[in-house]
């Protein structure tokens, strides 16, 4: 059971590792001519929702899980209002796809920013000693 916990922690702390593994698996095992990266990114988005709060908690010992969820809901609301203003009829699946892909980008950049800030902070701490 401890091995499974360690493996899950590695995947949560390294979401882009999952993105790469999923992309390669989808490319190798599916015969369809679909966008494999999009499907891998869709699954990785779910993992990024858990990964960002866990990474922040690991480096700075405070929880931002609820904040990430609230920001995702606000982004979905903004996208829905924009869609409602620009089109007469809202098609749900294309709207959900746009929101989900945008969340992937936002969460990816946030994860990278958190890691870069943590690395720079650790470097400054090591250099100041």
TORPA-4810 file (N, C-alpha, C, O; in nm, 3 decimals):
<nodes>
NODE_1_0.082_-0.119_0.000_0.000_0.000_0.000_0.087_0.126_0.000_0.050_0.226_-0.061_X
NODE_2_0.200_0.121_0.067_0.290_0.236_0.073_0.349_0.265_-0.064_0.372_0.381_-0.098_X
NODE_3_0.375_0.161_-0.142_0.430_0.180_-0.277_0.329_0.252_-0.365_0.366_0.341_-0.442_X
NODE_4_0.202_0.215_-0.354_0.097_0.280_-0.431_0.086_0.428_-0.392_0.066_0.513_-0.478_X
NODE_5_0.099_0.456_-0.265_0.094_0.594_-0.217_0.209_0.676_-0.273_0.190_0.792_-0.312_X
NODE_6_0.327_0.619_-0.277_0.444_0.689_-0.331_0.426_0.713_-0.481_0.459_0.821_-0.530_X
NODE_7_0.376_0.615_-0.553_0.353_0.630_-0.697_0.251_0.739_-0.724_0.270_0.821_-0.814_X
NODE_8_0.142_0.741_-0.647_0.040_0.846_-0.664_0.097_0.984_-0.632_0.066_1.081_-0.700_X
NODE_9_0.180_0.993_-0.528_0.244_1.121_-0.494_0.336_1.169_-0.606_0.340_1.288_-0.636_X
NODE_10_0.409_1.078_-0.666_0.497_1.116_-0.777_0.416_1.168_-0.895_0.452_1.268_-0.956_X
NODE_11_0.306_1.100_-0.926_0.222_1.145_-1.037_0.156_1.279_-1.007_0.142_1.362_-1.097_X
NODE_12_0.115_1.301_-0.883_0.052_1.427_-0.849_0.154_1.540_-0.851_0.122_1.651_-0.893_X
NODE_13_0.275_1.513_-0.807_0.377_1.617_-0.806_0.445_1.636_-0.942_0.515_1.735_-0.962_X
NODE_14_0.425_1.545_-1.035_0.482_1.555_-1.170_0.372_1.536_-1.275_0.372_1.435_-1.345_X
NODE_15_0.279_1.631_-1.288_0.167_1.610_-1.380_0.209_1.605_-1.527_0.141_1.543_-1.608_X
NODE_16_0.319_1.668_-1.560_0.362_1.666_-1.700_0.423_1.532_-1.738_0.431_1.498_-1.856_X
NODE_17_0.466_1.455_-1.638_0.508_1.318_-1.662_0.387_1.236_-1.708_0.398_1.155_-1.800_X
NODE_18_0.274_1.258_-1.644_0.151_1.189_-1.685_0.110_1.233_-1.824_0.068_1.150_-1.905_X
NODE_19_0.122_1.362_-1.852_0.087_1.412_-1.986_0.169_1.340_-2.092_0.114_1.296_-2.193_X
NODE_20_0.298_1.327_-2.071_0.383_1.258_-2.167_0.351_1.110_-2.180_0.345_1.056_-2.290_X
NODE_21_0.330_1.045_-2.067_0.299_0.901_-2.070_0.165_0.877_-2.140_0.154_0.787_-2.223_X
NODE_22_0.065_0.958_-2.107_-0.066_0.942_-2.171_-0.059_0.969_-2.321_-0.119_0.896_-2.400_X
NODE_23_0.014_1.072_-2.358_0.027_1.104_-2.501_0.091_0.988_-2.577_0.042_0.947_-2.682_X
NODE_24_0.198_0.934_-2.523_0.265_0.822_-2.590_0.177_0.698_-2.594_0.174_0.628_-2.695_X
NODE_25_0.105_0.671_-2.486_0.017_0.554_-2.485_-0.099_0.571_-2.584_-0.133_0.477_-2.656_X
NODE_26_-0.159_0.688_-2.587_-0.269_0.712_-2.681_-0.221_0.702_-2.824_-0.290_0.648_-2.910_X
NODE_27_-0.104_0.756_-2.850_-0.050_0.752_-2.987_-0.018_0.609_-3.030_-0.039_0.572_-3.145_X
NODE_28_0.031_0.530_-2.936_0.071_0.394_-2.971_-0.048_0.298_-2.981_-0.051_0.214_-3.070_X
NODE_29_-0.144_0.311_-2.890_-0.248_0.209_-2.881_-0.381_0.245_-2.946_-0.470_0.160_-2.951_X
NODE_30_-0.398_0.366_-2.996_-0.522_0.399_-3.064_-0.498_0.411_-3.213_-0.397_0.466_-3.257_X
NODE_31_-0.589_0.359_-3.288_-0.578_0.363_-3.434_-0.646_0.486_-3.492_-0.625_0.522_-3.608_X
NODE_32_-0.730_0.550_-3.410_-0.804_0.665_-3.457_-0.711_0.780_-3.490_-0.600_0.790_-3.436_X
NODE_33_-0.757_0.867_-3.578_-0.677_0.983_-3.613_-0.730_1.104_-3.536_-0.774_1.202_-3.596_X
NODE_34_-0.726_1.096_-3.406_-0.771_1.204_-3.320_-0.650_1.278_-3.264_-0.536_1.232_-3.276_X
NODE_35_-0.677_1.391_-3.204_-0.569_1.468_-3.145_-0.534_1.406_-3.009_-0.603_1.429_-2.910_X
NODE_36_-0.427_1.330_-3.007_-0.386_1.259_-2.886_-0.345_1.354_-2.775_-0.369_1.328_-2.657_X
NODE_37_-0.283_1.465_-2.813_-0.238_1.561_-2.711_-0.358_1.621_-2.638_-0.352_1.642_-2.517_X
NODE_38_-0.466_1.649_-2.710_-0.585_1.706_-2.647_-0.644_1.611_-2.544_-0.683_1.653_-2.436_X
NODE_39_-0.651_1.483_-2.578_-0.705_1.385_-2.483_-0.613_1.371_-2.362_-0.661_1.361_-2.249_X
NODE_40_-0.482_1.371_-2.384_-0.388_1.362_-2.272_-0.396_1.488_-2.185_-0.386_1.480_-2.063_X
NODE_41_-0.413_1.603_-2.249_-0.425_1.729_-2.174_-0.554_1.731_-2.092_-0.556_1.784_-1.981_X
NODE_42_-0.661_1.676_-2.146_-0.787_1.671_-2.072_-0.772_1.593_-1.943_-0.823_1.634_-1.838_X
NODE_43_-0.704_1.481_-1.948_-0.684_1.399_-1.828_-0.586_1.467_-1.733_-0.603_1.461_-1.611_X
NODE_44_-0.484_1.531_-1.788_-0.384_1.598_-1.705_-0.444_1.717_-1.631_-0.398_1.751_-1.522_X
NODE_45_-0.547_1.780_-1.688_-0.612_1.892_-1.621_-0.669_1.850_-1.486_-0.658_1.924_-1.388_X
NODE_46_-0.728_1.733_-1.482_-0.781_1.682_-1.355_-0.668_1.668_-1.252_-0.684_1.703_-1.135_X
NODE_47_-0.555_1.617_-1.296_-0.443_1.596_-1.206_-0.384_1.729_-1.160_-0.339_1.742_-1.046_X
NODE_48_-0.384_1.829_-1.249_-0.333_1.961_-1.212_-0.418_2.026_-1.103_-0.365_2.103_-1.023_X
NODE_49_-0.548_1.996_-1.099_-0.633_2.049_-0.992_-0.586_2.000_-0.855_-0.601_2.071_-0.756_X
NODE_50_-0.530_1.881_-0.849_-0.479_1.828_-0.722_-0.332_1.863_-0.702_-0.286_1.879_-0.589_X
NODE_51_-0.260_1.876_-0.812_-0.116_1.893_-0.806_-0.075_2.032_-0.754_0.018_2.044_-0.674_X
NODE_52_-0.143_2.135_-0.799_-0.106_2.271_-0.758_-0.123_2.290_-0.607_-0.029_2.335_-0.542_X
NODE_53_-0.239_2.257_-0.549_-0.249_2.272_-0.403_-0.149_2.185_-0.326_-0.096_2.228_-0.224_X
NODE_54_-0.124_2.064_-0.374_-0.030_1.975_-0.304_0.113_2.032_-0.312_0.188_2.024_-0.215_X
NODE_55_0.150_2.088_-0.427_0.284_2.146_-0.442_0.300_2.269_-0.354_0.404_2.286_-0.290_X
NODE_56_0.199_2.355_-0.352_0.205_2.474_-0.266_0.212_2.433_-0.119_0.287_2.492_-0.041_X
NODE_57_0.134_2.332_-0.082_0.138_2.285_0.057_0.275_2.224_0.091_0.323_2.239_0.203_X
NODE_58_0.336_2.158_-0.005_0.468_2.099_0.016_0.574_2.205_0.040_0.657_2.192_0.130_X
NODE_59_0.573_2.312_-0.041_0.678_2.414_-0.031_0.651_2.518_0.077_0.744_2.561_0.145_X
NODE_60_0.525_2.560_0.093_0.496_2.673_0.183_0.399_2.639_0.295_0.367_2.727_0.375_X
NODE_61_0.352_2.519_0.304_0.268_2.470_0.414_0.136_2.546_0.431_0.090_2.566_0.544_X
NODE_62_0.075_2.587_0.321_-0.061_2.636_0.332_-0.144_2.583_0.216_-0.091_2.551_0.110_X
NODE_63_-0.274_2.575_0.239_-0.365_2.508_0.147_-0.435_2.609_0.057_-0.494_2.706_0.106_X
NODE_64_-0.429_2.586_-0.075_-0.499_2.673_-0.169_-0.597_2.594_-0.255_-0.639_2.642_-0.361_X
NODE_65_-0.634_2.475_-0.211_-0.722_2.390_-0.291_-0.855_2.456_-0.321_-0.903_2.450_-0.435_X
NODE_66_-0.916_2.518_-0.221_-1.044_2.584_-0.241_-1.030_2.705_-0.333_-1.120_2.732_-0.414_X
NODE_67_-0.919_2.777_-0.323_-0.894_2.892_-0.409_-0.884_2.851_-0.555_-0.938_2.918_-0.643_X
NODE_68_-0.816_2.741_-0.582_-0.804_2.691_-0.719_-0.941_2.656_-0.775_-0.972_2.685_-0.890_X
NODE_69_-1.023_2.594_-0.694_-1.158_2.558_-0.737_-1.243_2.682_-0.765_-1.314_2.686_-0.865_X
NODE_70_-1.236_2.782_-0.678_-1.312_2.906_-0.698_-1.267_2.978_-0.825_-1.351_3.027_-0.900_X
NODE_71_-1.138_2.984_-0.849_-1.087_3.049_-0.971_-1.135_2.974_-1.095_-1.170_3.036_-1.195_X
NODE_72_-1.135_2.842_-1.090_-1.185_2.763_-1.204_-1.333_2.790_-1.229_-1.374_2.800_-1.344_X
NODE_73_-1.412_2.802_-1.124_-1.553_2.834_-1.140_-1.572_2.974_-1.198_-1.658_2.994_-1.284_X
NODE_74_-1.493_3.070_-1.152_-1.501_3.206_-1.206_-1.465_3.210_-1.354_-1.529_3.280_-1.432_X
NODE_75_-1.362_3.134_-1.393_-1.323_3.127_-1.534_-1.437_3.067_-1.616_-1.467_3.116_-1.725_X
NODE_76_-1.500_2.963_-1.565_-1.612_2.902_-1.635_-1.728_3.001_-1.648_-1.794_3.005_-1.752_X
NODE_77_-1.752_3.078_-1.546_-1.860_3.177_-1.552_-1.830_3.285_-1.657_-1.919_3.325_-1.732_X
NODE_78_-1.706_3.332_-1.661_-1.669_3.435_-1.759_-1.683_3.380_-1.901_-1.737_3.448_-1.988_X
NODE_79_-1.635_3.260_-1.925_-1.648_3.199_-2.057_-1.796_3.182_-2.095_-1.832_3.204_-2.211_X
NODE_80_-1.879_3.144_-2.001_-2.021_3.126_-2.030_-2.088_3.258_-2.064_-2.168_3.264_-2.157_X
NODE_81_-2.056_3.363_-1.991_-2.114_3.495_-2.021_-2.068_3.544_-2.157_-2.148_3.598_-2.233_X
NODE_82_-1.941_3.527_-2.188_-1.891_3.568_-2.319_-1.961_3.491_-2.430_-2.000_3.548_-2.531_X
NODE_83_-1.976_3.362_-2.411_-2.045_3.278_-2.510_-2.190_3.321_-2.526_-2.243_3.325_-2.637_X
NODE_84_-2.254_3.353_-2.415_-2.394_3.395_-2.416_-2.411_3.528_-2.488_-2.510_3.550_-2.558_X
NODE_85_-2.313_3.619_-2.470_-2.320_3.750_-2.535_-2.291_3.744_-2.684_-2.347_3.822_-2.761_X
NODE_86_-2.204_3.654_-2.726_-2.163_3.651_-2.867_-2.248_3.561_-2.954_-2.257_3.583_-3.075_X
NODE_87_-2.312_3.461_-2.897_-2.393_3.368_-2.976_-2.536_3.366_-2.924_-2.561_3.391_-2.806_X
NODE_88_-2.626_3.337_-3.014_-2.766_3.333_-2.973_-2.797_3.207_-2.893_-2.876_3.211_-2.798_X
NODE_89_-2.736_3.098_-2.930_-2.762_2.971_-2.862_-2.630_2.914_-2.813_-2.533_2.904_-2.888_X
NODE_90_-2.627_2.876_-2.687_-2.506_2.821_-2.628_-2.504_2.670_-2.652_-2.596_2.599_-2.613_X
NODE_91_-2.398_2.623_-2.716_-2.378_2.479_-2.731_-2.287_2.434_-2.617_-2.175_2.483_-2.603_X
NODE_92_-2.337_2.342_-2.537_-2.268_2.307_-2.413_-2.134_2.237_-2.432_-2.035_2.275_-2.369_X
NODE_93_-2.129_2.136_-2.516_-2.004_2.061_-2.530_-1.889_2.146_-2.584_-1.779_2.139_-2.529_X
NODE_94_-1.908_2.227_-2.689_-1.798_2.315_-2.730_-1.759_2.416_-2.622_-1.641_2.449_-2.607_X
NODE_95_-1.858_2.465_-2.546_-1.828_2.557_-2.437_-1.745_2.487_-2.329_-1.645_2.541_-2.283_X
NODE_96_-1.788_2.368_-2.288_-1.712_2.293_-2.188_-1.570_2.263_-2.236_-1.475_2.270_-2.159_X
NODE_97_-1.556_2.231_-2.364_-1.424_2.201_-2.419_-1.334_2.325_-2.413_-1.217_2.316_-2.376_X
NODE_98_-1.390_2.443_-2.448_-1.312_2.567_-2.441_-1.269_2.596_-2.298_-1.154_2.631_-2.273_X
NODE_99_-1.362_2.582_-2.205_-1.331_2.608_-2.063_-1.223_2.512_-2.015_-1.127_2.553_-1.949_X
NODE_100_-1.238_2.384_-2.047_-1.145_2.282_-1.999_-1.005_2.303_-2.056_-0.906_2.290_-1.984_X
NODE_101_-0.997_2.337_-2.184_-0.865_2.361_-2.246_-0.801_2.486_-2.189_-0.679_2.489_-2.167_X
NODE_102_-0.880_2.591_-2.165_-0.826_2.712_-2.105_-0.777_2.684_-1.963_-0.673_2.733_-1.921_X
NODE_103_-0.855_2.603_-1.889_-0.811_2.566_-1.754_-0.680_2.487_-1.758_-0.595_2.503_-1.670_X
NODE_104_-0.662_2.403_-1.860_-0.535_2.332_-1.874_-0.420_2.431_-1.888_-0.316_2.417_-1.824_X
NODE_105_-0.439_2.532_-1.973_-0.333_2.632_-1.991_-0.306_2.710_-1.863_-0.191_2.728_-1.823_X
NODE_106_-0.411_2.756_-1.799_-0.395_2.835_-1.676_-0.330_2.752_-1.567_-0.236_2.797_-1.501_X
NODE_107_-0.378_2.630_-1.547_-0.322_2.545_-1.443_-0.178_2.504_-1.475_-0.095_2.494_-1.385_X
NODE_108_-0.147_2.481_-1.603_-0.010_2.447_-1.640_0.086_2.562_-1.611_0.192_2.542_-1.553_X
NODE_109_0.047_2.683_-1.652_0.132_2.799_-1.625_0.144_2.826_-1.475_0.250_2.866_-1.427_X
NODE_110_0.036_2.803_-1.402_0.040_2.821_-1.257_0.134_2.720_-1.192_0.212_2.756_-1.104_X
NODE_111_0.126_2.595_-1.236_0.214_2.492_-1.180_0.361_2.524_-1.208_0.446_2.512_-1.120_X
NODE_112_0.390_2.565_-1.331_0.527_2.601_-1.367_0.574_2.722_-1.285_0.687_2.725_-1.238_X
NODE_113_0.486_2.821_-1.267_0.522_2.939_-1.188_0.548_2.902_-1.043_0.643_2.953_-0.983_X
NODE_114_0.466_2.816_-0.986_0.486_2.772_-0.847_0.622_2.702_-0.834_0.696_2.728_-0.739_X
NODE_115_0.653_2.615_-0.928_0.783_2.546_-0.922_0.900_2.643_-0.937_0.998_2.632_-0.864_X
NODE_116_0.890_2.737_-1.030_0.999_2.833_-1.050_1.018_2.922_-0.927_1.131_2.947_-0.886_X
NODE_117_0.908_2.969_-0.869_0.919_3.053_-0.748_0.980_2.972_-0.634_1.064_3.024_-0.560_X
NODE_118_0.940_2.848_-0.620_0.996_2.765_-0.512_1.145_2.740_-0.533_1.223_2.746_-0.438_X
NODE_119_1.184_2.713_-0.656_1.326_2.690_-0.685_1.408_2.816_-0.658_1.514_2.809_-0.595_X
NODE_120_1.360_2.930_-0.704_1.432_3.057_-0.681_1.439_3.086_-0.532_1.543_3.130_-0.482_X
NODE_121_1.331_3.063_-0.461_1.331_3.085_-0.317_1.432_2.994_-0.247_1.504_3.039_-0.158_X
NODE_122_1.438_2.868_-0.286_1.535_2.776_-0.225_1.679_2.816_-0.257_1.768_2.802_-0.174_X
NODE_123_1.700_2.866_-0.379_1.835_2.912_-0.416_1.876_3.030_-0.330_1.989_3.034_-0.281_X
NODE_124_1.784_3.127_-0.311_1.815_3.242_-0.226_1.841_3.200_-0.081_1.929_3.256_-0.015_X
NODE_125_1.767_3.103_-0.033_1.789_3.054_0.103_1.927_2.988_0.115_1.998_3.008_0.213_X
NODE_126_1.964_2.908_0.013_2.095_2.843_0.016_2.208_2.944_0.003_2.312_2.928_0.067_X
NODE_127_2.190_3.048_-0.078_2.296_3.147_-0.097_2.310_3.240_0.024_2.418_3.294_0.047_X
NODE_128_2.204_3.258_0.100_2.211_3.349_0.215_2.274_3.284_0.337_2.306_3.353_0.433_X
NODE_129_2.291_3.154_0.335_2.349_3.085_0.453_2.496_3.095_0.456_2.559_3.042_0.547_X
</nodes>
